[in-house]
Amino acid sequence: MPIAQLTVVPLGGATSSLSDTVAQVVRAIEKSGVKYQLTPMSTILEGPLPAIIKAVRAAHEAAFAAGAGRVSTTLTIDDRRDRPTSMEHKVKVVRAKMNKQ
């Protein structure tokens, strides 16, 4: 199942604070039904690729709806098809390897 990293950056706002816009962006992702994990610098999405793309579009549009005049959106997709994986699994594997050292 694809895992994606999404960063939506509203540009040119009246303040340097982004949390109000980010909250609206995350609400749009939540409404999409795609599994997500909010991090301090981006949001991780997990689900079928068409659903991820739909969620990304909703998130991008939500930033404009929140008042942004310009939005920069970055999407990175990790689409592994040789075996199943998940957000949790990727973190678990790294933590296990850290514990071995």
Stockholm file with secondary structure:
# STOCKHOLM 1.0

chainA/1-101         MPIAQLTVVPLGGATSSLSDTVAQVVRAIEKSGVKYQLTPMSTILEGPLPAIIKAVRAAHEAAFAAGAGRVSTTLTIDDRRDRPTSMEHKVKVVRAKMNKQ
#=GR chainA/1-101 SS CCEEEEEEEEESCSSSCCHHHHHHHHHHHHHHTCEEEECSSCEEEESCHHHHHHHHHHHHHHHHHTTCSEEEEEEEEECCCSSCCCHHHHHHHHHHHHHHC
#=GC SS_cons         CCEEEEEEEEESCSSSCCHHHHHHHHHHHHHHTCEEEECSSCEEEESCHHHHHHHHHHHHHHHHHTTCSEEEEEEEEECCCSSCCCHHHHHHHHHHHHHHC
//
